[in-house]
Amino acid sequence: DVKVTQSSRYLVKRTGEKVFLECVQDMDHENMFWYRQDPGLGLRLIYFSYDVKMKEKGDIPEGYSVSREKKERFSLILESASTNQTSMYLCASHNRDRGQYQPQHFGDGTRLSIL
Amino acid sequence: AQSVTQLDSHVSVSEGTPVLLRCNYSSSYSPSLFWYVQHPNKGLQLLLKYTSAATLVKGINGFEAEFKKSETSFHLTKPSAHMSDAAEYFCVVRGVRDDKIIFGKGTRLHILP
């Protein structure tokens, strides 16, 4: 079974802090994603990556950056946390699409509160 | 414009009765379609996927979905609801616009005892 592990289930930080959310997958997947999930807004894509050291902006990248130094690890960085970044953050990964779209596998999420 | 529409934000059914969660998409060709379930404080788990093979797809936990191209629908059904089915369900489409993964807004399923 694919395992996507997010380092923290719950996190509380203060406004202005630099925040790191870590995600590790154990199935050698090329593609990794960060989403935030808010009531009434569904899942919104922040950043994604197709390979090591590659990153692409999603729909709401402002205020975030990412790092992918190793294939299995994809980090989300809040450069200077603000209260409007309080949310549930979900990491996902999937294998390279080879003639067929592959389903994503999700971590359990990190519920981040910015005070 | 939204390319995936989950027609109901909330659905309530009694335990033991059928479940129907509706999903419509817009596309000029056959996309790949997925249904995911999310239990409270958990990530999304794949229920089933359609990738242009059989139009009736069987998934885990007794769920199934039928791809109807003429109606651009991919509704999720289960013959008999169980209390453990209470969760949020997401319809997801790929291949509609570029290779983007497009999520519906979700349907929260409530099971009444």
gemmi code that builds the backbone of each chain (N, CA, C; Angstrom):
import gemmi

chains = {
    "A": [
        ("ASP", (0.829, -1.205, 0.000), (0.000, 0.000, 0.000), (0.868, 1.260, 0.000)),
        ("VAL", (0.440, 2.238, -0.782), (1.155, 3.502, -0.815), (0.957, 4.235, 0.498)),
        ("LYS", (2.045, 4.808, 0.982), (1.947, 5.565, 2.219), (2.441, 6.973, 1.955)),
        ("VAL", (1.576, 7.956, 2.219), (1.959, 9.354, 2.159), (1.883, 9.876, 3.584)),
        ("THR", (3.007, 10.315, 4.097), (3.088, 10.707, 5.499), (3.339, 12.197, 5.619)),
        ("GLN", (2.474, 12.871, 6.343), (2.672, 14.278, 6.647), (3.183, 14.377, 8.084)),
        ("SER", (4.193, 15.187, 8.281), (4.957, 15.144, 9.529), (4.140, 15.522, 10.754)),
        ("SER", (3.163, 16.402, 10.595), (2.375, 16.834, 11.749), (0.897, 16.715, 11.443)),
        ("ARG", (0.094, 16.268, 12.397), (-1.358, 16.262, 12.213), (-1.954, 17.608, 12.596)),
        ("TYR", (-1.389, 18.212, 13.657), (-1.856, 19.506, 14.135), (-0.640, 20.385, 14.393)),
        ("LEU", (-0.791, 21.670, 14.036), (0.328, 22.600, 14.190), (-0.248, 23.965, 14.527)),
        ("VAL", (0.355, 24.620, 15.528), (-0.058, 25.978, 15.891), (1.169, 26.876, 15.802)),
        ("LYS", (1.051, 27.937, 15.033), (2.157, 28.880, 14.846), (1.659, 30.303, 15.002)),
        ("ARG", (2.605, 31.212, 15.065), (2.245, 32.620, 15.252), (2.424, 33.387, 13.948)),
        ("THR", (1.683, 34.453, 13.818), (1.785, 35.336, 12.649), (3.227, 35.774, 12.455)),
        ("GLY", (3.683, 35.706, 11.206), (5.025, 36.139, 10.869), (6.071, 35.046, 10.931)),
        ("GLU", (5.744, 33.918, 11.537), (6.706, 32.814, 11.612), (6.882, 32.168, 10.240)),
        ("LYS", (8.025, 31.565, 10.032), (8.263, 30.728, 8.855), (7.876, 29.305, 9.227)),
        ("VAL", (7.008, 28.711, 8.428), (6.430, 27.410, 8.769), (6.791, 26.393, 7.688)),
        ("PHE", (7.186, 25.217, 8.122), (7.530, 24.132, 7.207), (6.555, 22.973, 7.409)),
        ("LEU", (5.927, 22.551, 6.325), (5.104, 21.343, 6.344), (5.799, 20.306, 5.471)),
        ("GLU", (5.997, 19.122, 6.050), (6.759, 18.085, 5.347), (5.849, 16.951, 4.897)),
        ("CYS", (6.182, 16.387, 3.744), (5.426, 15.266, 3.194), (6.409, 14.272, 2.584)),
        ("VAL", (6.220, 13.008, 2.926), (7.084, 11.940, 2.409), (6.206, 10.819, 1.871)),
        ("GLN", (6.555, 10.330, 0.673), (5.838, 9.171, 0.116), (6.840, 8.049, -0.138)),
        ("ASP", (6.344, 6.812, -0.025), (7.253, 5.664, -0.042), (7.118, 4.815, -1.299)),
        ("MET", (6.475, 5.346, -2.350), (6.236, 4.520, -3.539), (6.957, 5.045, -4.774)),
        ("ASP", (7.969, 5.876, -4.588), (8.787, 6.326, -5.711), (7.969, 7.085, -6.755)),
        ("HIS", (6.944, 7.791, -6.296), (6.095, 8.550, -7.219), (6.818, 9.785, -7.727)),
        ("GLU", (6.629, 10.072, -9.019), (7.246, 11.272, -9.580), (6.483, 12.542, -9.196)),
        ("ASN", (5.153, 12.447, -9.146), (4.331, 13.650, -9.018), (3.861, 13.850, -7.582)),
        ("MET", (4.057, 15.060, -7.081), (3.605, 15.369, -5.718), (2.903, 16.720, -5.709)),
        ("PHE", (1.972, 16.878, -4.764), (1.069, 18.022, -4.758), (0.856, 18.521, -3.327)),
        ("TRP", (0.615, 19.812, -3.207), (0.115, 20.392, -1.961), (-1.198, 21.121, -2.236)),
        ("TYR", (-2.204, 20.799, -1.393), (-3.501, 21.444, -1.448), (-3.807, 22.062, -0.081)),
        ("ARG", (-4.705, 23.047, -0.116), (-5.339, 23.445, 1.127), (-6.832, 23.222, 0.968)),
        ("GLN", (-7.459, 22.875, 2.100), (-8.875, 22.551, 2.088), (-9.586, 23.421, 3.103)),
        ("ASP", (-10.570, 24.168, 2.611), (-11.334, 25.072, 3.467), (-12.821, 24.816, 3.266)),
        ("PRO", (-13.607, 24.948, 4.321), (-15.061, 24.699, 4.204), (-15.676, 25.555, 3.115)),
        ("GLY", (-16.455, 24.907, 2.255), (-17.145, 25.623, 1.190), (-16.301, 25.914, -0.039)),
        ("LEU", (-14.995, 25.724, 0.073), (-14.102, 26.019, -1.056), (-13.488, 24.763, -1.650)),
        ("GLY", (-13.650, 23.635, -0.994), (-13.094, 22.388, -1.498), (-11.586, 22.381, -1.417)),
        ("LEU", (-10.949, 21.613, -2.291), (-9.495, 21.526, -2.350), (-8.970, 22.512, -3.382)),
        ("ARG", (-7.951, 23.262, -2.993), (-7.327, 24.192, -3.918), (-5.829, 23.881, -3.999)),
        ("LEU", (-5.331, 23.824, -5.223), (-3.949, 23.441, -5.468), (-3.008, 24.604, -5.223)),
        ("ILE", (-2.000, 24.365, -4.389), (-1.028, 25.415, -4.070), (0.182, 25.307, -4.990)),
        ("TYR", (0.850, 24.168, -4.951), (2.020, 23.885, -5.783), (2.028, 22.397, -6.112)),
        ("PHE", (2.729, 22.066, -7.202), (2.978, 20.670, -7.497), (4.357, 20.506, -8.122)),
        ("SER", (4.773, 19.243, -8.192), (6.120, 18.957, -8.682), (6.089, 17.661, -9.477)),
        ("TYR", (6.746, 17.683, -10.640), (6.800, 16.490, -11.477), (8.113, 15.718, -11.325)),
        ("ASP", (9.060, 16.319, -10.622), (10.350, 15.643, -10.483), (11.184, 16.400, -9.452)),
        ("VAL", (12.278, 15.796, -9.092), (13.183, 16.443, -8.132), (13.609, 17.806, -8.665)),
        ("LYS", (13.601, 18.782, -7.765), (14.008, 20.161, -8.056), (13.070, 20.866, -9.040)),
        ("MET", (11.979, 20.236, -9.416), (11.009, 20.901, -10.287), (9.796, 21.302, -9.472)),
        ("LYS", (9.238, 22.455, -9.786), (8.032, 22.901, -9.108), (7.205, 23.742, -10.064)),
        ("GLU", (5.905, 23.679, -9.865), (4.980, 24.444, -10.693), (3.945, 25.089, -9.782)),
        ("LYS", (3.558, 26.299, -10.086), (2.529, 26.966, -9.311), (1.165, 26.364, -9.616)),
        ("GLY", (0.390, 26.257, -8.555), (-0.980, 25.838, -8.718), (-1.887, 27.052, -8.833)),
        ("ASP", (-3.066, 26.934, -8.256), (-4.061, 27.997, -8.386), (-3.902, 29.105, -7.347)),
        ("ILE", (-3.291, 28.779, -6.202), (-3.171, 29.774, -5.117), (-1.769, 29.741, -4.499)),
        ("PRO", (-0.714, 30.067, -5.260), (0.643, 29.946, -4.722), (1.094, 31.113, -3.835)),
        ("GLU", (0.343, 32.202, -3.822), (0.808, 33.408, -3.123), (0.985, 33.126, -1.631)),
        ("GLY", (2.144, 33.521, -1.114), (2.436, 33.341, 0.301), (3.058, 32.000, 0.637)),
        ("TYR", (3.253, 31.158, -0.384), (3.822, 29.819, -0.188), (5.016, 29.617, -1.114)),
        ("SER", (5.887, 28.717, -0.722), (6.904, 28.198, -1.617), (7.046, 26.707, -1.317)),
        ("VAL", (7.800, 26.002, -2.150), (7.981, 24.560, -1.970), (9.426, 24.197, -2.234)),
        ("SER", (9.768, 23.002, -1.786), (11.103, 22.470, -2.006), (10.999, 20.980, -2.269)),
        ("ARG", (11.721, 20.525, -3.299), (11.773, 19.088, -3.560), (13.204, 18.720, -3.914)),
        ("GLU", (13.973, 18.443, -2.861), (15.381, 18.083, -3.009), (15.560, 16.583, -3.219)),
        ("LYS", (14.627, 15.791, -2.725), (14.656, 14.341, -2.914), (13.310, 13.898, -3.479)),
        ("LYS", (13.317, 12.819, -4.217), (12.107, 12.379, -4.909), (10.966, 12.097, -3.936)),
        ("GLU", (11.287, 11.552, -2.775), (10.233, 11.114, -1.868), (9.685, 12.236, -0.983)),
        ("ARG", (10.318, 13.382, -0.975), (9.961, 14.428, -0.011), (9.573, 15.721, -0.716)),
        ("PHE", (8.457, 16.299, -0.279), (7.973, 17.553, -0.864), (7.556, 18.448, 0.288)),
        ("SER", (8.218, 19.555, 0.428), (7.992, 20.444, 1.568), (7.242, 21.690, 1.136)),
        ("LEU", (6.313, 22.095, 1.955), (5.571, 23.347, 1.747), (6.051, 24.347, 2.783)),
        ("ILE", (6.345, 25.568, 2.332), (6.896, 26.589, 3.209), (5.990, 27.808, 3.196)),
        ("LEU", (5.590, 28.245, 4.384), (4.892, 29.508, 4.526), (5.943, 30.518, 4.946)),
        ("GLU", (6.283, 31.426, 4.063), (7.428, 32.316, 4.285), (7.223, 33.212, 5.495)),
        ("SER", (6.016, 33.734, 5.654), (5.676, 34.588, 6.792), (4.186, 34.351, 7.065)),
        ("ALA", (3.930, 33.462, 8.004), (2.566, 32.977, 8.201), (1.600, 34.107, 8.538)),
        ("SER", (0.404, 33.994, 7.968), (-0.655, 34.958, 8.284), (-1.917, 34.188, 8.681)),
        ("THR", (-2.815, 34.876, 9.361), (-4.006, 34.196, 9.899), (-4.867, 33.604, 8.792)),
        ("ASN", (-4.835, 34.187, 7.588), (-5.655, 33.636, 6.506), (-5.059, 32.357, 5.909)),
        ("GLN", (-3.948, 31.921, 6.458), (-3.375, 30.640, 6.043), (-3.743, 29.515, 7.028)),
        ("THR", (-4.559, 29.841, 7.990), (-5.127, 28.802, 8.853), (-6.009, 27.905, 7.990)),
        ("SER", (-5.699, 26.608, 7.978), (-6.402, 25.713, 7.059), (-5.960, 24.279, 7.305)),
        ("MET", (-6.606, 23.358, 6.572), (-6.149, 21.972, 6.490), (-5.302, 21.849, 5.228)),
        ("TYR", (-4.095, 21.319, 5.383), (-3.189, 21.155, 4.254), (-3.033, 19.671, 3.946)),
        ("LEU", (-3.226, 19.344, 2.677), (-3.158, 17.953, 2.233), (-2.060, 17.783, 1.200)),
        ("CYS", (-1.259, 16.751, 1.388), (-0.232, 16.364, 0.430), (-0.726, 15.151, -0.336)),
        ("ALA", (-0.384, 15.075, -1.614), (-0.778, 13.925, -2.430), (0.345, 13.581, -3.398)),
        ("SER", (0.344, 12.341, -3.860), (1.313, 11.931, -4.870), (0.659, 10.943, -5.818)),
        ("HIS", (1.216, 10.836, -7.005), (0.806, 9.757, -7.907), (1.943, 9.415, -8.850)),
        ("ASN", (1.842, 8.225, -9.408), (2.848, 7.732, -10.326), (2.734, 8.485, -11.652)),
        ("ARG", (3.784, 8.390, -12.458), (3.728, 9.042, -13.760), (2.604, 8.435, -14.588)),
        ("ASP", (1.861, 9.302, -15.294), (0.785, 8.830, -16.168), (1.404, 8.154, -17.386)),
        ("ARG", (1.139, 6.864, -17.544), (1.686, 6.134, -18.690), (0.518, 5.582, -19.488)),
        ("GLY", (-0.066, 6.419, -20.354), (-1.200, 5.991, -21.165), (-2.516, 5.970, -20.413)),
        ("GLN", (-2.460, 6.219, -19.111), (-3.672, 6.188, -18.299), (-3.447, 7.113, -17.109)),
        ("TYR", (-4.448, 7.944, -16.802), (-4.289, 8.839, -15.667), (-4.282, 8.043, -14.363)),
        ("GLN", (-3.314, 8.348, -13.527), (-3.152, 7.631, -12.274), (-3.892, 8.343, -11.142)),
        ("PRO", (-4.466, 7.594, -10.208), (-5.126, 8.243, -9.067), (-4.102, 8.799, -8.088)),
        ("GLN", (-4.490, 9.817, -7.372), (-3.634, 10.376, -6.337), (-3.798, 9.599, -5.027)),
        ("HIS", (-2.721, 9.606, -4.249), (-2.743, 9.058, -2.902), (-2.482, 10.208, -1.943)),
        ("PHE", (-3.297, 10.297, -0.893), (-3.254, 11.441, -0.002), (-2.704, 11.081, 1.365)),
        ("GLY", (-2.034, 12.060, 1.982), (-1.722, 11.968, 3.393), (-2.943, 12.308, 4.233)),
        ("ASP", (-2.803, 12.182, 5.559), (-3.927, 12.432, 6.465), (-4.154, 13.910, 6.748)),
        ("GLY", (-3.270, 14.756, 6.257), (-3.479, 16.190, 6.401), (-2.800, 16.774, 7.630)),
        ("THR", (-2.508, 18.059, 7.536), (-2.006, 18.835, 8.670), (-2.973, 19.980, 8.907)),
        ("ARG", (-3.536, 20.020, 10.102), (-4.433, 21.124, 10.442), (-3.596, 22.222, 11.076)),
        ("LEU", (-3.419, 23.298, 10.362), (-2.529, 24.395, 10.763), (-3.349, 25.582, 11.249)),
        ("SER", (-3.000, 26.056, 12.430), (-3.642, 27.254, 12.986), (-2.586, 28.329, 13.146)),
        ("ILE", (-2.869, 29.515, 12.623), (-1.967, 30.654, 12.754), (-2.620, 31.667, 13.694)),
        ("LEU", (-1.939, 31.935, 14.788), (-2.522, 32.840, 15.797), (-1.981, 34.257, 15.652)),
    ],
    "B": [
        ("ALA", (-15.075, 28.690, -15.731), (-16.253, 27.872, -15.456), (-15.824, 26.558, -14.824)),
        ("GLN", (-16.605, 26.108, -13.878), (-16.313, 24.861, -13.190), (-16.540, 23.694, -14.125)),
        ("SER", (-15.601, 22.743, -14.174), (-15.720, 21.613, -15.076), (-16.271, 20.382, -14.388)),
        ("VAL", (-16.365, 20.424, -13.089), (-16.942, 19.311, -12.339), (-17.982, 19.880, -11.394)),
        ("THR", (-19.160, 19.327, -11.412), (-20.224, 19.798, -10.547), (-20.788, 18.654, -9.728)),
        ("GLN", (-20.665, 18.775, -8.437), (-21.363, 17.843, -7.555), (-22.666, 18.534, -7.165)),
        ("LEU", (-23.742, 17.913, -7.532), (-25.018, 18.597, -7.532), (-25.586, 18.836, -6.142)),
        ("ASP", (-25.128, 18.099, -5.163), (-25.643, 18.256, -3.807), (-24.493, 18.476, -2.835)),
        ("SER", (-24.583, 19.487, -2.011), (-23.520, 19.702, -1.022), (-23.742, 18.791, 0.203)),
        ("HIS", (-25.002, 18.427, 0.464), (-25.331, 17.519, 1.568), (-26.385, 16.533, 1.086)),
        ("VAL", (-26.220, 15.279, 1.518), (-27.218, 14.242, 1.259), (-27.437, 13.476, 2.561)),
        ("SER", (-28.692, 13.252, 2.908), (-29.029, 12.467, 4.107), (-29.854, 11.258, 3.698)),
        ("VAL", (-29.437, 10.093, 4.169), (-30.198, 8.870, 3.915), (-30.273, 8.070, 5.210)),
        ("SER", (-31.257, 7.214, 5.291), (-31.368, 6.340, 6.452), (-30.485, 5.113, 6.257)),
        ("GLU", (-29.988, 4.587, 7.362), (-29.183, 3.378, 7.291), (-29.984, 2.265, 6.614)),
        ("GLY", (-29.335, 1.544, 5.683), (-30.004, 0.455, 4.981), (-30.686, 0.864, 3.685)),
        ("THR", (-30.767, 2.156, 3.422), (-31.396, 2.633, 2.172), (-30.319, 2.981, 1.152)),
        ("PRO", (-30.718, 3.101, -0.135), (-29.710, 3.373, -1.174), (-29.121, 4.779, -1.069)),
        ("VAL", (-27.887, 4.870, -1.579), (-27.172, 6.141, -1.639), (-26.977, 6.538, -3.100)),
        ("LEU", (-27.200, 7.816, -3.395), (-26.916, 8.368, -4.722), (-26.234, 9.714, -4.532)),
        ("LEU", (-24.994, 9.814, -4.988), (-24.265, 11.080, -4.985), (-23.984, 11.448, -6.429)),
        ("ARG", (-24.387, 12.659, -6.808), (-24.391, 13.008, -8.228), (-23.180, 13.859, -8.616)),
        ("CYS", (-22.649, 13.551, -9.797), (-21.495, 14.285, -10.328), (-21.681, 14.467, -11.832)),
        ("ASN", (-21.547, 15.698, -12.299), (-21.554, 15.992, -13.729), (-20.263, 16.705, -14.098)),
        ("TYR", (-19.823, 16.504, -15.311), (-18.607, 17.133, -15.772), (-18.856, 17.702, -17.163)),
        ("SER", (-17.986, 18.580, -17.578), (-18.064, 19.101, -18.945), (-16.787, 18.734, -19.670)),
        ("SER", (-16.924, 18.147, -20.864), (-15.768, 17.743, -21.643), (-16.197, 17.412, -23.059)),
        ("SER", (-15.295, 17.602, -23.995), (-15.605, 17.249, -25.380), (-15.102, 15.854, -25.735)),
        ("TYR", (-14.466, 15.183, -24.792), (-13.992, 13.814, -25.016), (-14.005, 13.083, -23.695)),
        ("SER", (-13.697, 11.814, -23.720), (-13.828, 11.010, -22.494), (-12.674, 11.263, -21.543)),
        ("PRO", (-12.961, 11.790, -20.400), (-11.912, 12.006, -19.402), (-11.737, 10.768, -18.532)),
        ("SER", (-10.821, 10.817, -17.605), (-10.738, 9.844, -16.512), (-11.439, 10.440, -15.299)),
        ("LEU", (-12.178, 9.609, -14.591), (-12.983, 10.092, -13.473), (-12.717, 9.258, -12.234)),
        ("PHE", (-12.748, 9.910, -11.096), (-12.456, 9.261, -9.827), (-13.466, 9.718, -8.779)),
        ("TRP", (-13.727, 8.837, -7.838), (-14.432, 9.226, -6.623), (-13.526, 8.939, -5.435)),
        ("TYR", (-13.458, 9.927, -4.528), (-12.707, 9.792, -3.287), (-13.648, 9.991, -2.103)),
        ("VAL", (-13.265, 9.393, -0.970), (-13.995, 9.605, 0.277), (-13.044, 10.199, 1.319)),
        ("GLN", (-13.569, 11.098, 2.125), (-12.768, 11.696, 3.198), (-13.539, 11.591, 4.508)),
        ("HIS", (-13.017, 10.802, 5.421), (-13.584, 10.730, 6.766), (-13.024, 11.864, 7.606)),
        ("PRO", (-13.703, 12.237, 8.683), (-13.277, 13.401, 9.479), (-11.808, 13.335, 9.878)),
        ("ASN", (-11.129, 14.451, 9.656), (-9.714, 14.600, 10.030), (-8.806, 13.571, 9.372)),
        ("LYS", (-9.181, 13.142, 8.190), (-8.345, 12.205, 7.429), (-8.129, 12.755, 6.025)),
        ("GLY", (-7.175, 12.131, 5.321), (-6.983, 12.487, 3.924), (-8.022, 11.834, 3.038)),
        ("LEU", (-7.883, 12.028, 1.742), (-8.814, 11.449, 0.786), (-8.368, 10.042, 0.416)),
        ("GLN", (-9.346, 9.151, 0.324), (-9.070, 7.766, -0.030), (-9.803, 7.440, -1.330)),
        ("LEU", (-9.101, 6.797, -2.266), (-9.709, 6.447, -3.543), (-10.785, 5.387, -3.368)),
        ("LEU", (-11.995, 5.683, -3.868), (-13.092, 4.705, -3.863), (-13.104, 3.889, -5.146)),
        ("LEU", (-12.999, 4.589, -6.272), (-13.030, 3.912, -7.571), (-12.562, 4.878, -8.647)),
        ("LYS", (-12.268, 4.288, -9.835), (-11.826, 5.122, -10.950), (-12.372, 4.576, -12.260)),
        ("TYR", (-12.635, 5.478, -13.189), (-13.043, 5.127, -14.538), (-11.971, 5.628, -15.494)),
        ("THR", (-11.476, 4.703, -16.336), (-10.442, 5.114, -17.295), (-10.710, 4.495, -18.651)),
        ("SER", (-11.931, 4.617, -19.128), (-12.389, 4.248, -20.476), (-12.474, 2.750, -20.717)),
        ("ALA", (-12.532, 1.966, -19.685), (-12.810, 0.527, -19.837), (-14.325, 0.340, -19.651)),
        ("ALA", (-14.755, -0.522, -18.770), (-16.184, -0.735, -18.539), (-16.829, 0.526, -17.988)),
        ("THR", (-18.042, 0.816, -18.426), (-18.707, 2.048, -17.978), (-19.239, 1.930, -16.557)),
        ("LEU", (-19.476, 0.709, -16.086), (-19.887, 0.501, -14.700), (-18.661, 0.084, -13.907)),
        ("VAL", (-18.316, 0.890, -12.934), (-17.089, 0.675, -12.182), (-17.441, 0.303, -10.747)),
        ("LYS", (-16.838, -0.758, -10.278), (-17.048, -1.166, -8.883), (-15.866, -0.717, -8.047)),
        ("GLY", (-16.172, -0.215, -6.856), (-15.126, 0.260, -5.978), (-15.131, -0.464, -4.653)),
        ("ILE", (-14.475, 0.148, -3.687), (-14.400, -0.458, -2.363), (-15.658, -0.166, -1.563)),
        ("ASN", (-15.872, -0.957, -0.508), (-16.968, -0.739, 0.446), (-18.350, -0.774, -0.210)),
        ("GLY", (-18.505, -1.500, -1.313), (-19.812, -1.676, -1.942), (-20.268, -0.542, -2.843)),
        ("PHE", (-19.435, 0.450, -3.045), (-19.786, 1.567, -3.928), (-19.531, 1.209, -5.387)),
        ("GLU", (-20.322, 1.826, -6.258), (-20.076, 1.728, -7.681), (-20.530, 3.014, -8.361)),
        ("ALA", (-20.058, 3.198, -9.587), (-20.398, 4.408, -10.341), (-20.544, 4.036, -11.808)),
        ("GLU", (-21.421, 4.743, -12.482), (-21.633, 4.478, -13.901), (-21.291, 5.714, -14.716)),
        ("PHE", (-20.416, 5.523, -15.689), (-20.053, 6.596, -16.600), (-21.093, 6.658, -17.712)),
        ("LYS", (-21.739, 7.821, -17.853), (-22.725, 8.012, -18.918), (-22.294, 9.203, -19.757)),
        ("LYS", (-21.714, 8.883, -20.908), (-21.155, 9.943, -21.747), (-22.241, 10.872, -22.260)),
        ("SER", (-23.395, 10.320, -22.630), (-24.472, 11.131, -23.202), (-25.002, 12.135, -22.188)),
        ("GLU", (-24.904, 11.792, -20.903), (-25.380, 12.684, -19.854), (-24.229, 13.414, -19.152)),
        ("THR", (-23.016, 13.159, -19.563), (-21.789, 13.682, -18.915), (-21.898, 13.558, -17.406)),
        ("SER", (-22.244, 12.346, -16.959), (-22.423, 12.114, -15.525), (-21.587, 10.930, -15.060)),
        ("PHE", (-21.308, 10.924, -13.783), (-20.547, 9.828, -13.138), (-21.049, 9.739, -11.703)),
        ("HIS", (-22.284, 9.330, -11.547), (-22.917, 9.294, -10.226), (-22.449, 8.098, -9.407)),
        ("LEU", (-22.303, 8.314, -8.123), (-21.848, 7.272, -7.195), (-23.053, 6.678, -6.472)),
        ("THR", (-23.114, 5.353, -6.400), (-24.249, 4.701, -5.755), (-23.780, 3.591, -4.828)),
        ("LYS", (-24.672, 3.259, -3.885), (-24.466, 2.109, -3.003), (-25.851, 1.601, -2.636)),
        ("PRO", (-26.077, 0.292, -2.716), (-27.437, -0.230, -2.507), (-27.970, -0.012, -1.096)),
        ("SER", (-27.069, -0.076, -0.107), (-27.529, -0.038, 1.275), (-26.519, 0.713, 2.126)),
        ("ALA", (-26.939, 1.849, 2.650), (-26.007, 2.696, 3.410), (-25.713, 2.102, 4.777)),
        ("HIS", (-24.474, 2.342, 5.210), (-24.036, 1.915, 6.538), (-23.582, 3.152, 7.298)),
        ("MET", (-23.686, 3.095, 8.606), (-23.287, 4.262, 9.407), (-21.857, 4.703, 9.097)),
        ("SER", (-21.004, 3.751, 8.811), (-19.597, 4.078, 8.548), (-19.395, 4.810, 7.218)),
        ("ASP", (-20.445, 4.916, 6.404), (-20.338, 5.648, 5.135), (-20.446, 7.161, 5.323)),
        ("ALA", (-20.800, 7.600, 6.511), (-20.894, 9.040, 6.776), (-19.529, 9.677, 6.582)),
        ("ALA", (-19.431, 10.580, 5.617), (-18.143, 11.165, 5.234), (-18.409, 12.210, 4.151)),
        ("GLU", (-17.319, 12.793, 3.647), (-17.440, 13.687, 2.506), (-16.890, 12.982, 1.273)),
        ("TYR", (-17.558, 13.165, 0.156), (-17.205, 12.467, -1.075), (-16.872, 13.490, -2.160)),
        ("PHE", (-15.785, 13.201, -2.874), (-15.320, 14.107, -3.917), (-15.280, 13.397, -5.268)),
        ("CYS", (-15.830, 14.063, -6.272), (-15.722, 13.614, -7.654), (-14.555, 14.366, -8.291)),
        ("VAL", (-13.702, 13.647, -9.002), (-12.491, 14.239, -9.557), (-12.373, 13.855, -11.023)),
        ("VAL", (-11.968, 14.818, -11.845), (-11.862, 14.590, -13.285), (-10.461, 14.954, -13.755)),
        ("ARG", (-9.940, 14.166, -14.677), (-8.689, 14.517, -15.365), (-8.918, 14.380, -16.855)),
        ("GLY", (-8.218, 15.232, -17.614), (-8.318, 15.149, -19.065), (-9.358, 16.073, -19.644)),
        ("VAL", (-9.985, 16.860, -18.758), (-10.985, 17.816, -19.246), (-10.286, 19.050, -19.808)),
        ("ARG", (-9.319, 19.530, -19.068), (-8.621, 20.749, -19.484), (-7.137, 20.541, -19.216)),
        ("ASP", (-6.355, 20.400, -20.232), (-4.947, 20.039, -20.109), (-4.871, 18.723, -19.337)),
        ("ASP", (-3.925, 18.627, -18.456), (-3.841, 17.436, -17.613), (-4.218, 17.759, -16.177)),
        ("LYS", (-4.913, 18.872, -16.003), (-5.220, 19.310, -14.645), (-6.124, 18.310, -13.938)),
        ("ILE", (-5.945, 18.249, -12.648), (-6.804, 17.436, -11.785), (-7.850, 18.382, -11.228)),
        ("ILE", (-9.108, 18.117, -11.547), (-10.175, 19.035, -11.164), (-11.083, 18.356, -10.144)),
        ("PHE", (-11.198, 18.981, -8.975), (-12.016, 18.447, -7.893), (-13.390, 19.097, -7.874)),
        ("GLY", (-14.413, 18.292, -7.589), (-15.696, 18.859, -7.231), (-15.622, 19.453, -5.839)),
        ("LYS", (-16.661, 20.191, -5.460), (-16.673, 20.866, -4.164), (-16.996, 19.924, -3.003)),
        ("GLY", (-17.409, 18.714, -3.319), (-17.671, 17.725, -2.288), (-19.139, 17.613, -1.922)),
        ("THR", (-19.534, 16.402, -1.519), (-20.875, 16.134, -1.003), (-20.725, 15.456, 0.348)),
        ("ARG", (-21.356, 16.052, 1.361), (-21.292, 15.444, 2.690), (-22.478, 14.501, 2.842)),
        ("LEU", (-22.160, 13.254, 3.125), (-23.199, 12.221, 3.275), (-23.469, 11.993, 4.762)),
        ("HIS", (-24.739, 12.151, 5.131), (-25.179, 11.907, 6.507), (-26.013, 10.630, 6.527)),
        ("ILE", (-25.769, 9.770, 7.492), (-26.525, 8.528, 7.614), (-27.375, 8.614, 8.879)),
        ("LEU", (-28.668, 8.495, 8.692), (-29.610, 8.587, 9.806), (-29.889, 7.192, 10.361)),
        ("PRO", (-29.889, 7.046, 11.694), (-30.103, 5.711, 12.277), (-31.535, 5.234, 12.087)),
    ],
}
model = gemmi.Model(1)
for chain_id, residues in chains.items():
    chain = gemmi.Chain(chain_id)
    for i, (resn, *xyz) in enumerate(residues, 1):
        res = gemmi.Residue()
        res.name, res.seqid = resn, gemmi.SeqId(i, " ")
        for name, pos in zip(("N", "CA", "C"), xyz):
            atom = gemmi.Atom()
            atom.name, atom.element = name, gemmi.Element(name[0])
            atom.pos, atom.b_iso = gemmi.Position(*pos), 0.0
            res.add_atom(atom)
        chain.add_residue(res)
    model.add_chain(chain)
structure = gemmi.Structure()
structure.add_model(model)
structure.setup_entities()
